[in-house]
């Protein structure tokens, strides 16, 4: 067994272990940290496939941004662990059934010989000056330019919708008007009240 295949099996086992801990650990913060480990191990697998750009993007985007947001939300929310445990036991049979169905589909697709070396040739090794980022960009903006643009429009619509939902008018919420704050005059800032002096007894 070569070193590359050995590393592939090692990190594959680590991915399965960390992904299993994500859905079985009881503490939400620990589950998020195990998900970070899963992303790291997946990035190593992508490095073995010579997809350096995707591996770095996975670490920077998901570990550096998305998971920080997850941890922030989980630590700010008051999660009821007792209800979480009860819900886990309650929906465990459904989860096991869905997992078995997914494993069956994966085995039928991957294990059916459709991706064997007899049907798909082993990719050739590239030289040291090979640019993975350049190849991805050339394919993304030529062959897949229309799906890429459609995905960009969908994300833009999602951003606009999120902003519109956030900025909806709430009568009970107090808002500040910077224009009125800047244009205020001295007479509006200070109110002088005349009070009679008290006489000493």
C-alpha positions in Angstrom: 0.0 0.0 0.0 1.4 3.4 -1.0 1.8 6.4 1.3 -1.0 8.3 -0.5 -3.5 5.4 -0.1 -2.5 5.0 3.5 -3.1 8.6 4.3 -6.5 8.5 2.4 -7.7 5.6 4.6 -6.4 7.2 7.8 -8.1 10.5 7.2 -11.3 8.8 5.9 -11.6 7.0 9.2 -11.0 10.2 11.0 -13.7 11.9 9.0 -16.2 9.2 9.8 -15.3 9.3 13.5 -15.6 13.1 13.8 -18.8 13.2 11.7 -20.3 10.6 14.0 -19.3 12.6 17.0 -21.1 15.7 15.6 -24.5 13.9 15.7 -23.9 11.9 18.9 -22.2 14.3 21.3 -24.6 16.0 23.7 -22.9 19.4 24.1 -23.6 21.7 21.1 -20.3 23.5 21.4 -18.4 20.2 21.2 -20.5 19.1 18.3 -19.4 22.3 16.4 -15.8 21.7 17.2 -16.0 18.1 15.9 -17.6 19.6 12.8 -14.5 21.8 12.5 -12.3 18.7 12.6 -14.4 17.1 9.9 -13.8 20.1 7.7 -10.1 19.9 8.3 -9.9 16.2 7.5 -11.9 16.7 4.4 -9.5 19.5 3.3 -6.7 17.0 3.7 -8.5 14.5 1.4 -8.9 17.3 -1.2 -5.1 18.0 -0.9 -4.5 14.4 -1.8 -6.6 14.9 -4.9 -4.5 17.9 -5.9 -7.4 20.3 -5.3 -5.4 22.8 -3.2 -7.6 25.8 -3.9 -10.8 23.9 -2.8 -9.0 22.6 0.3 -7.9 26.1 1.3 -11.4 27.6 0.5 -13.0 24.9 2.6 -10.8 25.8 5.6 -11.1 29.6 5.2 -14.8 29.8 4.4 -16.3 27.1 6.6 -13.9 26.9 9.5 -12.9 30.5 9.5 -16.4 32.1 8.9 -19.3 29.7 9.0 -18.2 27.7 12.0 -17.3 30.8 14.0 -20.9 32.0 13.3 -22.3 28.6 14.5 -20.2 28.7 17.7 -21.3 32.3 18.4 -25.0 31.5 17.9 -24.7 28.2 20.0 -22.9 29.9 22.8 -25.3 32.9 22.9 -28.4 30.8 22.9 -29.6 29.1 26.1 -29.9 25.6 24.8 -31.9 23.2 26.9 -29.8 20.1 27.0 -32.5 18.0 28.6 -35.0 18.7 25.8 -32.1 18.1 23.3 -31.4 14.6 24.8 -35.1 13.8 24.8 -35.5 14.8 21.2 -32.4 12.8 20.2 -33.8 9.6 21.7 -37.3 10.3 20.3 -36.1 10.7 16.7 -33.3 8.2 16.8 -35.2 5.5 14.9 -36.0 7.9 12.1 -32.4 9.1 12.0 -31.2 5.5 11.8 -33.6 4.7 8.9 -32.6 7.8 7.0 -28.9 6.9 7.5 -29.4 3.4 6.3 -31.2 4.7 3.2 -28.3 7.1 2.5 -25.7 4.4 3.0 -27.6 2.1 0.6 -27.7 4.8 -2.1 -24.0 5.6 -1.6 -23.0 1.9 -1.9 -25.2 1.4 -5.0 -23.6 4.4 -6.7 -20.0 4.2 -5.6 -19.7 0.5 -5.1 -21.3 -0.5 -8.4 -18.1 -0.2 -10.4 -19.1 3.0 -12.1 -16.0 4.8 -10.7 -13.5 1.9 -11.0 -10.2 2.3 -12.8 -11.6 0.0 -15.5 -14.1 2.6 -16.6 -12.3 5.8 -15.5 -8.6 6.2 -16.0 -6.5 7.3 -13.1 -5.8 11.0 -13.4 -2.3 11.9 -14.5 0.1 13.6 -12.1 0.8 17.2 -12.8 4.1 19.1 -12.6 5.1 21.6 -9.9 4.1 24.6 -12.0 0.5 23.3 -12.4 -2.0 25.9 -11.1 -5.2 24.4 -9.7 -6.7 27.8 -9.2 -6.2 28.8 -12.9 -7.8 25.5 -14.1 -10.8 26.0 -11.9 -11.3 29.5 -13.1 -11.0 28.6 -16.7 -13.6 25.8 -16.4 -15.9 27.9 -14.1 -16.1 30.9 -16.4 -16.3 29.0 -19.7 -18.1 25.6 -19.4 -20.1 26.4 -16.2 -20.6 30.2 -16.6 -24.4 30.0 -16.8 -24.9 27.9 -13.6 -22.3 30.1 -11.9 -24.3 33.2 -12.8 -27.6 31.7 -11.8 -26.1 30.7 -8.4 -24.8 34.3 -8.0 -28.3 35.7 -8.7 -29.9 33.3 -6.2 -27.4 34.3 -3.5 -28.1 38.0 -4.3 -31.9 37.4 -3.9 -31.3 35.6 -0.6 -29.2 38.5 0.7 -31.9 41.1 -0.3 -34.6 38.9 1.2 -32.6 38.6 4.5 -32.1 42.4 4.7 -35.8 43.0 3.9 -36.9 40.7 6.7 -34.5 42.3 9.1 -35.4 45.9 8.3 -39.2 45.4 8.6 -41.0 48.0 10.7 -41.6 47.1 14.3 -43.7 49.6 16.3 -42.3 48.5 19.6 -38.7 49.0 18.6 -37.0 52.4 19.1 -35.0 53.7 16.1 -32.5 56.5 15.8 -32.6 59.1 13.0 -29.1 60.3 12.4 -30.4 63.2 10.1 -32.5 64.6 13.0 -29.7 64.1 15.5 -27.3 66.1 13.3 -29.8 68.9 12.5 -30.8 69.5 16.0 -30.5 73.1 17.4 -29.5 74.4 20.8 -33.0 75.2 21.8 -34.0 71.6 21.2 -31.1 70.2 23.2 -31.5 72.4 26.3 -34.6 73.3 28.2 -34.3 76.0 30.8 -36.8 75.7 33.7 -37.4 78.7 36.0 -37.9 77.6 39.6 -38.5 79.9 42.5 -35.9 80.0 45.1 -36.6 78.6 48.5 -36.7 80.9 51.4 -34.7 80.0 54.5 -36.7 79.6 57.6 
